[in-house]
Amino acid sequence: MDDRIEVASSPCGGGEAEFGFPRMLPEIAALVLAGGEGRRMGGGKQARLLGSRCLLDYAIASATRHGGPVAIGVRDPAQAPPGMEFVIDSERAEGPLAGLVAGLAWAERSGALFLLTVPCDAPFLPGDLAVRLLDRLRQTGAMVALPMSAGRLHPSCGLWRIDALMHTAAYIATGRTSLHGFTELVGLAVEDWGAPERDPFFNVNTLEDLAIAKGWLTQPHLE
């Protein structure tokens, strides 16, 4: 399969989602990847507070804004918040790939055409993430669309066609576990957010990262 990367650039100016009017996309199921242990910050990453909300709350808000089904991807049911549908990571894979495999199967059962994955540690994700990735998929016919910022791809924020599920067994059989490697196998398109001063795909992996994120909350004008 052609694994060339297609890249589109566009300004960071707000679209309809940025101004509080998200486009409804019920054909997209959304999975919050929350199965990690957060060891680099001493554990309990998803429950860490950023302002008045925990990191997981930011991810759930990103996942629910377009009206499709939403679930939390976890290794253990105890990691899921009360009242939320959850999906247990696949035992056939490891790391984020395990969450993706289980999420694609769940999304297919839900009748969705696409699966959006968002990590639990990226509190500043753009409001038009799903819209722009969906537009890229439709423009290119690729199997997955990934965002890029500052020249870096973000595989945990992908929008996947449900058909990608049929390729997971072959990839797992190779012994590889990275999401990036799987995108190369199935073919991807890239949507470029440029290099804003405040990266919307910033990951909170350490206590130092959390301190940076708290500082950004006091600078809402920073772009």
BAZATI-533902 format. One record per residue (C-alpha): residue in three letters; x, y, z. Coordinates in steps of 0.02 Angstrom, whole numbers, m for minus. Layout:
BEGIN
pt marza->ALA&px->X&py->Y&pz->Z
...
//
This chain:
BEGIN
pt marza->MET&px->0&py->0&pz->0
pt marza->ASP&px->60&py->177&pz->m39
pt marza->ASP&px->126&py->246&pz->124
pt marza->ARG&px->173&py->419&pz->63
pt marza->ILE&px->131&py->560&pz->182
pt marza->GLU&px->13&py->691&pz->115
pt marza->VAL&px->29&py->858&pz->205
pt marza->ALA&px->m89&py->1005&pz->208
pt marza->SER&px->m51&py->1167&pz->297
pt marza->SER&px->m178&py->1292&pz->359
pt marza->PRO&px->m177&py->1441&pz->477
pt marza->CYS&px->m213&py->1422&pz->661
pt marza->GLY&px->m356&py->1546&pz->653
pt marza->GLY&px->m515&py->1482&pz->732
pt marza->GLY&px->m645&py->1393&pz->628
pt marza->GLU&px->m825&py->1359&pz->674
pt marza->ALA&px->m773&py->1242&pz->815
pt marza->GLU&px->m653&py->1370&pz->889
pt marza->PHE&px->m793&py->1497&pz->905
pt marza->GLY&px->m906&py->1377&pz->1001
pt marza->PHE&px->m1005&py->1301&pz->858
pt marza->PRO&px->m935&py->1125&pz->832
pt marza->ARG&px->m993&py->1034&pz->677
pt marza->MET&px->m1093&py->880&pz->726
pt marza->LEU&px->m1006&py->722&pz->665
pt marza->PRO&px->m1108&py->573&pz->730
pt marza->GLU&px->m1016&py->457&pz->609
pt marza->ILE&px->m860&py->477&pz->717
pt marza->ALA&px->m839&py->376&pz->877
pt marza->ALA&px->m710&py->446&pz->998
pt marza->LEU&px->m595&py->350&pz->1114
pt marza->VAL&px->m497&py->432&pz->1254
pt marza->LEU&px->m333&py->338&pz->1278
pt marza->ALA&px->m316&py->327&pz->1466
pt marza->GLY&px->m234&py->159&pz->1499
pt marza->GLY&px->m61&py->225&pz->1542
pt marza->GLU&px->6&py->227&pz->1719
pt marza->GLY&px->90&py->398&pz->1711
pt marza->ARG&px->249&py->336&pz->1794
pt marza->ARG&px->351&py->487&pz->1737
pt marza->MET&px->247&py->597&pz->1851
pt marza->GLY&px->228&py->473&pz->1993
pt marza->GLY&px->67&py->389&pz->1936
pt marza->GLY&px->m114&py->441&pz->1927
pt marza->LYS&px->m88&py->551&pz->1773
pt marza->GLN&px->m269&py->562&pz->1717
pt marza->ALA&px->m325&py->623&pz->1889
pt marza->ARG&px->m196&py->763&pz->1901
pt marza->LEU&px->m276&py->933&pz->1919
pt marza->LEU&px->m249&py->1070&pz->1791
pt marza->GLY&px->m343&py->1221&pz->1853
pt marza->SER&px->m511&py->1163&pz->1918
pt marza->ARG&px->m518&py->1006&pz->1810
pt marza->CYS&px->m419&py->845&pz->1799
pt marza->LEU&px->m326&py->801&pz->1640
pt marza->LEU&px->m452&py->667&pz->1595
pt marza->ASP&px->m593&py->795&pz->1598
pt marza->TYR&px->m507&py->897&pz->1462
pt marza->ALA&px->m491&py->742&pz->1353
pt marza->ILE&px->m673&py->693&pz->1378
pt marza->ALA&px->m726&py->869&pz->1329
pt marza->SER&px->m626&py->854&pz->1167
pt marza->ALA&px->m700&py->683&pz->1131
pt marza->THR&px->m882&py->730&pz->1161
pt marza->ARG&px->m896&py->892&pz->1065
pt marza->HIS&px->m958&py->816&pz->900
pt marza->GLY&px->m1103&py->708&pz->959
pt marza->GLY&px->m1041&py->533&pz->916
pt marza->PRO&px->m1018&py->388&pz->1039
pt marza->VAL&px->m877&py->409&pz->1166
pt marza->ALA&px->m782&py->283&pz->1272
pt marza->ILE&px->m629&py->281&pz->1384
pt marza->GLY&px->m491&py->161&pz->1335
pt marza->VAL&px->m416&py->80&pz->1491
pt marza->ARG&px->m311&py->m68&pz->1545
pt marza->ASP&px->m416&py->m94&pz->1700
pt marza->PRO&px->m600&py->m48&pz->1730
pt marza->ALA&px->m545&py->44&pz->1888
pt marza->GLN&px->m463&py->176&pz->1777
pt marza->ALA&px->m631&py->225&pz->1700
pt marza->PRO&px->m732&py->366&pz->1781
pt marza->PRO&px->m905&py->321&pz->1847
pt marza->GLY&px->m1044&py->331&pz->1720
pt marza->MET&px->m930&py->327&pz->1567
pt marza->GLU&px->m927&py->186&pz->1440
pt marza->PHE&px->m756&py->106&pz->1437
pt marza->VAL&px->m659&py->m11&pz->1322
pt marza->ILE&px->m527&py->m129&pz->1390
pt marza->ASP&px->m362&py->m129&pz->1294
pt marza->SER&px->m339&py->m277&pz->1178
pt marza->GLU&px->m234&py->m418&pz->1249
pt marza->ARG&px->m166&py->m450&pz->1074
pt marza->ALA&px->m64&py->m289&pz->1070
pt marza->GLU&px->39&py->m176&pz->1182
pt marza->GLY&px->43&py->8&pz->1227
pt marza->PRO&px->m66&py->132&pz->1133
pt marza->LEU&px->m89&py->3&pz->995
pt marza->ALA&px->m187&py->m104&pz->1117
pt marza->GLY&px->m306&py->40&pz->1145
pt marza->LEU&px->m325&py->72&pz->959
pt marza->VAL&px->m363&py->m109&pz->917
pt marza->ALA&px->m497&py->m119&pz->1052
pt marza->GLY&px->m563&py->52&pz->1004
pt marza->LEU&px->m583&py->10&pz->820
pt marza->ALA&px->m680&py->m148&pz->865
pt marza->TRP&px->m791&py->m48&pz->984
pt marza->ALA&px->m821&py->88&pz->854
pt marza->GLU&px->m869&py->m42&pz->724
pt marza->ARG&px->m996&py->m117&pz->846
pt marza->SER&px->m1062&py->59&pz->876
pt marza->GLY&px->m1097&py->82&pz->691
pt marza->ALA&px->m971&py->222&pz->670
pt marza->LEU&px->m874&py->249&pz->509
pt marza->PHE&px->m723&py->328&pz->592
pt marza->LEU&px->m631&py->322&pz->758
pt marza->LEU&px->m551&py->476&pz->835
pt marza->THR&px->m421&py->441&pz->969
pt marza->VAL&px->m369&py->574&pz->1094
pt marza->PRO&px->m242&py->552&pz->1235
pt marza->CYS&px->m287&py->590&pz->1415
pt marza->ASP&px->m134&py->702&pz->1436
pt marza->ALA&px->m160&py->835&pz->1300
pt marza->PRO&px->m271&py->969&pz->1379
pt marza->PHE&px->m257&py->1099&pz->1240
pt marza->LEU&px->m317&py->1000&pz->1089
pt marza->PRO&px->m394&py->1112&pz->954
pt marza->GLY&px->m582&py->1117&pz->946
pt marza->ASP&px->m580&py->1083&pz->758
pt marza->LEU&px->m469&py->928&pz->772
pt marza->ALA&px->m599&py->802&pz->711
pt marza->VAL&px->m666&py->918&pz->575
pt marza->ARG&px->m497&py->951&pz->497
pt marza->LEU&px->m439&py->770&pz->507
pt marza->LEU&px->m602&py->711&pz->428
pt marza->ASP&px->m584&py->835&pz->287
pt marza->ARG&px->m407&py->770&pz->255
pt marza->LEU&px->m467&py->590&pz->250
pt marza->ARG&px->m602&py->632&pz->125
pt marza->GLN&px->m483&py->733&pz->17
pt marza->THR&px->m349&py->599&pz->10
pt marza->GLY&px->m437&py->432&pz->32
pt marza->ALA&px->m306&py->385&pz->163
pt marza->MET&px->m342&py->259&pz->301
pt marza->VAL&px->m287&py->375&pz->442
pt marza->ALA&px->m259&py->562&pz->462
pt marza->LEU&px->m137&py->627&pz->593
pt marza->PRO&px->m105&py->803&pz->654
pt marza->MET&px->67&py->881&pz->646
pt marza->SER&px->135&py->1029&pz->745
pt marza->ALA&px->309&py->1102&pz->746
pt marza->GLY&px->360&py->967&pz->622
pt marza->ARG&px->308&py->824&pz->737
pt marza->LEU&px->172&py->696&pz->706
pt marza->HIS&px->49&py->651&pz->844
pt marza->PRO&px->m7&py->469&pz->817
pt marza->SER&px->m114&py->463&pz->975
pt marza->CYS&px->m229&py->599&pz->901
pt marza->GLY&px->m276&py->505&pz->744
pt marza->LEU&px->m437&py->490&pz->646
pt marza->TRP&px->m453&py->313&pz->579
pt marza->ARG&px->m568&py->233&pz->453
pt marza->ILE&px->m648&py->81&pz->534
pt marza->ASP&px->m578&py->m25&pz->393
pt marza->ALA&px->m407&py->m7&pz->475
pt marza->LEU&px->m465&py->m144&pz->594
pt marza->MET&px->m439&py->m277&pz->461
pt marza->HIS&px->m253&py->m235&pz->453
pt marza->THR&px->m217&py->m246&pz->640
pt marza->ALA&px->m186&py->m434&pz->648
pt marza->ALA&px->m52&py->m428&pz->512
pt marza->TYR&px->36&py->m283&pz->598
pt marza->ILE&px->31&py->m366&pz->769
pt marza->ALA&px->106&py->m522&pz->691
pt marza->THR&px->261&py->m422&pz->642
pt marza->GLY&px->298&py->m392&pz->826
pt marza->ARG&px->293&py->m204&pz->808
pt marza->THR&px->193&py->m102&pz->933
pt marza->SER&px->204&py->81&pz->882
pt marza->LEU&px->54&py->178&pz->817
pt marza->HIS&px->169&py->270&pz->698
pt marza->GLY&px->223&py->108&pz->620
pt marza->PHE&px->43&py->54&pz->596
pt marza->THR&px->1&py->217&pz->508
pt marza->GLU&px->144&py->186&pz->387
pt marza->LEU&px->74&py->13&pz->350
pt marza->VAL&px->m103&py->68&pz->310
pt marza->GLY&px->m62&py->237&pz->230
pt marza->LEU&px->m89&py->408&pz->306
pt marza->ALA&px->m124&py->590&pz->274
pt marza->VAL&px->m60&py->732&pz->382
pt marza->GLU&px->m146&py->893&pz->434
pt marza->ASP&px->m19&py->1025&pz->484
pt marza->TRP&px->m58&py->1148&pz->626
pt marza->GLY&px->103&py->1241&pz->595
pt marza->ALA&px->212&py->1295&pz->741
pt marza->PRO&px->112&py->1406&pz->859
pt marza->GLU&px->197&py->1469&pz->1017
pt marza->ARG&px->77&py->1365&pz->1120
pt marza->ASP&px->74&py->1193&pz->1043
pt marza->PRO&px->m107&py->1128&pz->1048
pt marza->PHE&px->m39&py->950&pz->1053
pt marza->PHE&px->71&py->977&pz->1205
pt marza->ASN&px->79&py->820&pz->1312
pt marza->VAL&px->83&py->826&pz->1502
pt marza->ASN&px->203&py->684&pz->1541
pt marza->THR&px->297&py->751&pz->1693
pt marza->LEU&px->266&py->867&pz->1840
pt marza->GLU&px->370&py->997&pz->1748
pt marza->ASP&px->251&py->983&pz->1599
pt marza->LEU&px->104&py->1005&pz->1717
pt marza->ALA&px->181&py->1166&pz->1783
pt marza->ILE&px->201&py->1230&pz->1605
pt marza->ALA&px->20&py->1189&pz->1567
pt marza->LYS&px->m37&py->1281&pz->1723
pt marza->GLY&px->59&py->1433&pz->1665
pt marza->TRP&px->m27&py->1425&pz->1495
pt marza->LEU&px->m197&py->1429&pz->1579
pt marza->THR&px->m156&py->1603&pz->1641
pt marza->GLN&px->m112&py->1658&pz->1464
pt marza->PRO&px->m268&py->1618&pz->1360
pt marza->HIS&px->m212&py->1742&pz->1226
pt marza->LEU&px->m51&py->1646&pz->1190
pt marza->GLU&px->m51&py->1568&pz->1015
//
